[in-house]
Amino acid sequence: MPSLISLFQELDVDGSGLLTHKEVDHVPVDILPPRVLDSVYVDSMSDIFDLLDVNECGFLTQMEFVEGLLNLCLLDTPVATMQNFKLLKIIHDQLGRIEYLVSNVSQDHHADDQANDDVLCSFAM
């Protein structure tokens, strides 16, 4: 674990306490400890970043980085399964956004109907 913390600090070039895609894009994947490389089948640090950035906020905290790599090493879950979980989360989030938009459209439509009713009532008087 100390080596993962040191690795995070080394990768955090700007010293912000957060890793960004830009900070890891050109870093060779073999910078990871051998135990991590044996557990994860990825081509680049960018791929590692994408796996660990579960909430897709565009950065990783030290805790997300270290815990994510430890989970990749210690869990007996294939990377493909983890990627499927990530895709499911993305789909879930997108579905929430769609539900929100549909709700707004429905409310707008209801407001338009109410305005039309008001106009018709004013002509009837």
Backbone as CSV, one residue per row, in Angstrom:
resi,resn,N_x,N_y,N_z,CA_x,CA_y,CA_z,C_x,C_y,C_z
1,MET,0.807,-1.197,0.000,0.000,0.000,0.000,0.855,1.267,0.000
2,PRO,1.928,1.325,0.778,2.765,2.526,0.717,3.287,2.802,-0.682
3,SER,3.568,1.744,-1.454,4.070,1.972,-2.805,2.981,2.574,-3.692
4,LEU,1.721,2.238,-3.453,0.629,2.823,-4.230,0.432,4.291,-3.868
5,ILE,0.597,4.619,-2.599,0.502,6.012,-2.175,1.634,6.819,-2.794
6,SER,2.829,6.265,-2.767,3.977,6.942,-3.387,3.766,7.115,-4.881
7,LEU,3.206,6.094,-5.516,2.931,6.167,-6.948,1.912,7.277,-7.233
8,PHE,0.873,7.352,-6.420,-0.117,8.416,-6.594,0.556,9.783,-6.504
9,GLN,1.372,9.956,-5.493,2.038,11.245,-5.295,2.967,11.569,-6.465
10,GLU,3.608,10.556,-7.006,4.497,10.747,-8.158,3.695,11.146,-9.405
11,LEU,2.537,10.529,-9.579,1.706,10.823,-10.745,0.993,12.168,-10.628
12,ASP,0.740,12.593,-9.402,0.051,13.868,-9.162,1.034,15.018,-9.378
13,VAL,1.308,15.289,-10.631,2.349,16.235,-11.030,2.103,17.637,-10.473
14,ASP,0.853,18.079,-10.479,0.568,19.436,-10.018,0.391,19.534,-8.504
15,GLY,0.469,18.402,-7.811,0.380,18.406,-6.353,-0.986,18.784,-5.814
16,SER,-2.034,18.625,-6.625,-3.383,19.021,-6.211,-4.057,18.016,-5.289
17,GLY,-3.497,16.817,-5.204,-4.147,15.769,-4.423,-5.179,15.015,-5.240
18,LEU,-5.243,15.335,-6.529,-6.166,14.684,-7.454,-5.410,14.293,-8.716
19,LEU,-5.690,13.108,-9.213,-5.112,12.679,-10.487,-6.099,12.973,-11.597
20,THR,-5.603,13.513,-12.683,-6.442,13.755,-13.852,-5.988,12.851,-14.989
21,HIS,-6.848,12.746,-15.978,-6.501,11.955,-17.163,-5.205,12.476,-17.775
22,LYS,-5.087,13.790,-17.834,-3.907,14.414,-18.441,-2.616,13.979,-17.732
23,GLU,-2.698,13.823,-16.408,-1.500,13.461,-15.647,-1.064,12.020,-15.883
24,VAL,-1.973,11.156,-16.319,-1.603,9.749,-16.495,-1.570,9.306,-17.957
25,ASP,-2.033,10.156,-18.867,-2.153,9.760,-20.278,-0.870,9.216,-20.884
26,HIS,0.255,9.811,-20.576,1.500,9.405,-21.231,2.429,8.604,-20.309
27,VAL,1.877,8.155,-19.188,2.665,7.359,-18.242,2.580,5.890,-18.660
28,PRO,3.709,5.220,-18.774,3.672,3.800,-19.148,3.005,2.959,-18.059
29,VAL,2.235,1.991,-18.481,1.484,1.158,-17.540,2.413,0.329,-16.647
30,ASP,3.628,0.074,-17.096,4.541,-0.742,-16.300,5.091,-0.007,-15.075
31,ILE,4.612,1.208,-14.848,4.965,1.915,-13.618,4.226,1.300,-12.418
32,LEU,3.138,0.569,-12.719,2.369,-0.084,-11.657,3.164,-1.240,-11.063
33,PRO,2.948,-1.527,-9.784,3.618,-2.682,-9.165,3.258,-3.976,-9.894
34,PRO,4.186,-4.933,-9.927,3.945,-6.193,-10.639,2.658,-6.901,-10.218
35,ARG,2.327,-6.849,-8.936,1.099,-7.512,-8.450,-0.138,-6.917,-9.113
36,VAL,-0.129,-5.619,-9.326,-1.255,-4.960,-9.993,-1.290,-5.377,-11.458
37,LEU,-0.144,-5.354,-12.096,-0.079,-5.725,-13.514,-0.513,-7.170,-13.750
38,ASP,-0.224,-8.048,-12.784,-0.644,-9.445,-12.902,-2.161,-9.596,-12.793
39,SER,-2.820,-8.650,-12.115,-4.258,-8.745,-11.871,-5.101,-8.014,-12.901
40,VAL,-4.499,-7.064,-13.579,-5.245,-6.197,-14.475,-4.675,-6.324,-15.879
41,TYR,-5.566,-6.480,-16.825,-5.134,-6.601,-18.210,-5.568,-5.347,-18.963
42,VAL,-4.696,-4.368,-18.934,-4.969,-3.097,-19.603,-3.754,-2.717,-20.440
43,ASP,-3.986,-1.810,-21.366,-2.909,-1.394,-22.260,-2.237,-0.105,-21.836
44,SER,-2.919,0.672,-20.995,-2.360,1.979,-20.653,-2.842,2.449,-19.290
45,MET,-2.164,3.442,-18.777,-2.600,4.065,-17.523,-3.933,4.777,-17.728
46,SER,-4.177,5.209,-18.938,-5.461,5.823,-19.257,-6.593,4.821,-19.043
47,ASP,-6.361,3.565,-19.413,-7.353,2.514,-19.184,-7.575,2.297,-17.683
48,ILE,-6.489,2.318,-16.926,-6.596,2.183,-15.463,-7.422,3.333,-14.916
49,PHE,-7.130,4.534,-15.371,-7.864,5.712,-14.912,-9.356,5.528,-15.179
50,ASP,-9.698,5.088,-16.389,-11.106,4.901,-16.744,-11.782,3.857,-15.865
51,LEU,-11.056,2.804,-15.523,-11.620,1.781,-14.632,-11.886,2.333,-13.231
52,LEU,-10.969,3.156,-12.753,-11.064,3.646,-11.382,-11.990,4.851,-11.239
53,ASP,-12.182,5.599,-12.305,-13.034,6.791,-12.252,-14.498,6.382,-12.417
54,VAL,-15.000,5.691,-11.422,-16.336,5.107,-11.476,-17.416,6.177,-11.614
55,ASN,-17.269,7.289,-10.930,-18.294,8.331,-10.986,-18.077,9.308,-12.139
56,GLU,-17.077,9.042,-12.943,-16.769,9.829,-14.139,-16.655,11.321,-13.884
57,CYS,-16.028,11.678,-12.768,-15.868,13.098,-12.461,-14.616,13.676,-13.117
58,GLY,-13.773,12.820,-13.682,-12.604,13.309,-14.393,-11.353,13.398,-13.549
59,PHE,-11.450,12.981,-12.289,-10.268,12.962,-11.433,-10.387,11.824,-10.434
60,LEU,-9.254,11.459,-9.855,-9.210,10.425,-8.828,-8.556,10.988,-7.582
61,THR,-9.163,10.751,-6.448,-8.523,11.099,-5.186,-7.501,10.015,-4.870
62,GLN,-6.660,10.286,-3.900,-5.678,9.269,-3.504,-6.395,8.017,-3.028
63,MET,-7.477,8.188,-2.276,-8.214,7.035,-1.756,-8.821,6.216,-2.910
64,GLU,-9.417,6.892,-3.892,-10.000,6.178,-5.032,-8.928,5.403,-5.793
65,PHE,-7.784,6.027,-5.958,-6.684,5.403,-6.687,-6.170,4.165,-5.950
66,VAL,-5.839,4.341,-4.685,-5.254,3.238,-3.908,-6.278,2.126,-3.699
67,GLU,-7.475,2.474,-3.242,-8.495,1.450,-3.001,-8.893,0.751,-4.296
68,GLY,-8.986,1.525,-5.377,-9.342,0.935,-6.663,-8.321,-0.085,-7.130
69,LEU,-7.043,0.266,-7.015,-5.998,-0.683,-7.421,-5.964,-1.897,-6.499
70,LEU,-6.146,-1.677,-5.209,-6.179,-2.814,-4.279,-7.350,-3.738,-4.590
71,ASN,-8.503,-3.144,-4.889,-9.664,-3.962,-5.244,-9.408,-4.759,-6.509
72,LEU,-8.758,-4.137,-7.482,-8.440,-4.856,-8.714,-7.534,-6.047,-8.432
73,CYS,-6.643,-5.876,-7.473,-5.693,-6.948,-7.142,-6.316,-8.032,-6.266
74,LEU,-7.101,-7.615,-5.307,-7.568,-8.537,-4.285,-8.889,-9.216,-4.623
75,LEU,-9.741,-8.537,-5.347,-11.017,-9.141,-5.692,-10.813,-10.149,-6.811
76,ASP,-11.600,-11.154,-6.770,-11.503,-12.176,-7.800,-12.511,-11.892,-8.911
77,THR,-12.692,-10.619,-9.192,-13.651,-10.195,-10.206,-12.891,-9.838,-11.473
78,PRO,-13.244,-10.455,-12.570,-12.570,-10.124,-13.823,-12.785,-8.661,-14.204
79,VAL,-11.804,-8.088,-14.869,-11.882,-6.695,-15.283,-13.111,-6.474,-16.158
80,ALA,-13.426,-7.430,-17.020,-14.593,-7.284,-17.900,-15.869,-7.111,-17.079
81,THR,-15.977,-7.816,-15.979,-17.144,-7.682,-15.109,-17.172,-6.296,-14.479
82,MET,-16.029,-5.817,-14.049,-15.968,-4.475,-13.471,-16.342,-3.432,-14.512
83,GLN,-15.891,-3.626,-15.746,-16.241,-2.694,-16.805,-17.745,-2.730,-17.081
84,ASN,-18.337,-3.926,-17.008,-19.787,-4.033,-17.190,-20.529,-3.293,-16.085
85,PHE,-20.035,-3.393,-14.852,-20.649,-2.654,-13.749,-20.562,-1.155,-14.011
86,LYS,-19.432,-0.718,-14.525,-19.267,0.705,-14.823,-20.243,1.131,-15.918
87,LEU,-20.386,0.307,-16.949,-21.335,0.626,-18.009,-22.763,0.662,-17.479
88,LEU,-23.099,-0.257,-16.594,-24.433,-0.244,-15.992,-24.665,1.036,-15.203
89,LYS,-23.651,1.493,-14.511,-23.782,2.731,-13.756,-24.003,3.911,-14.698
90,ILE,-23.276,3.936,-15.804,-23.445,5.008,-16.790,-24.862,4.978,-17.350
91,ILE,-25.345,3.783,-17.683,-26.707,3.647,-18.204,-27.714,4.117,-17.163
92,HIS,-27.503,3.733,-15.917,-28.391,4.161,-14.828,-28.420,5.682,-14.713
93,ASP,-27.252,6.297,-14.768,-27.185,7.761,-14.671,-27.884,8.426,-15.860
94,GLN,-27.679,7.885,-17.050,-28.324,8.442,-18.242,-29.841,8.293,-18.158
95,LEU,-30.301,7.160,-17.643,-31.725,6.936,-17.482,-32.321,7.964,-16.515
96,GLY,-31.598,8.263,-15.451,-32.050,9.293,-14.510,-32.179,10.647,-15.191
97,ARG,-31.232,10.975,-16.046,-31.299,12.250,-16.782,-32.486,12.268,-17.737
98,ILE,-32.726,11.144,-18.403,-33.858,11.057,-19.330,-35.171,11.211,-18.565
99,GLU,-35.285,10.535,-17.418,-36.502,10.666,-16.606,-36.716,12.119,-16.195
100,TYR,-35.654,12.793,-15.829,-35.748,14.200,-15.440,-36.244,15.046,-16.607
101,LEU,-35.663,14.834,-17.790,-36.067,15.604,-18.971,-37.517,15.323,-19.357
102,VAL,-37.928,14.066,-19.302,-39.310,13.713,-19.628,-40.261,14.373,-18.635
103,SER,-39.883,14.388,-17.392,-40.707,15.036,-16.369,-40.863,16.518,-16.664
104,ASN,-39.788,17.177,-17.054,-39.853,18.601,-17.394,-40.723,18.846,-18.620
105,VAL,-40.573,17.995,-19.631,-41.391,18.139,-20.833,-42.860,17.945,-20.485
106,SER,-43.137,16.962,-19.655,-44.511,16.700,-19.235,-45.085,17.892,-18.480
107,GLN,-44.311,18.486,-17.590,-44.769,19.662,-16.841,-44.989,20.842,-17.777
108,ASP,-44.069,21.031,-18.747,-44.222,22.114,-19.711,-45.482,21.911,-20.551
109,HIS,-45.726,20.660,-20.953,-46.900,20.343,-21.752,-48.171,20.624,-20.950
110,HIS,-48.159,20.242,-19.682,-49.307,20.494,-18.808,-49.538,21.999,-18.663
111,ALA,-48.474,22.762,-18.511,-48.592,24.218,-18.390,-49.147,24.813,-19.680
112,ASP,-48.712,24.299,-20.833,-49.244,24.773,-22.115,-50.731,24.460,-22.240
113,ASP,-51.126,23.249,-21.824,-52.552,22.879,-21.859,-53.371,23.819,-20.981
114,GLN,-52.841,24.121,-19.810,-53.542,25.013,-18.890,-53.678,26.407,-19.507
115,ALA,-52.642,26.906,-20.143,-52.688,28.213,-20.791,-53.701,28.208,-21.931
116,ASN,-53.752,27.127,-22.707,-54.721,27.016,-23.796,-56.142,26.992,-23.257
117,ASP,-56.347,26.279,-22.157,-57.666,26.242,-21.528,-58.087,27.632,-21.074
118,ASP,-57.136,28.374,-20.501,-57.422,29.729,-20.043,-57.819,30.622,-21.211
119,VAL,-57.128,30.479,-22.345,-57.446,31.274,-23.538,-58.840,30.923,-24.043
120,LEU,-59.138,29.619,-24.107,-60.465,29.195,-24.567,-61.566,29.699,-23.658
121,CYS,-61.324,29.673,-22.359,-62.309,30.166,-21.388,-62.555,31.653,-21.582
122,SER,-61.511,32.418,-21.885,-61.682,33.847,-22.059,-62.494,34.163,-23.308
123,PHE,-62.401,33.306,-24.354,-63.208,33.507,-25.561,-64.667,33.125,-25.306
124,ALA,-64.881,32.173,-24.439,-66.239,31.698,-24.165,-67.038,32.726,-23.370
125,MET,-66.372,33.612,-22.696,-67.088,34.595,-21.862,-67.531,35.736,-22.662
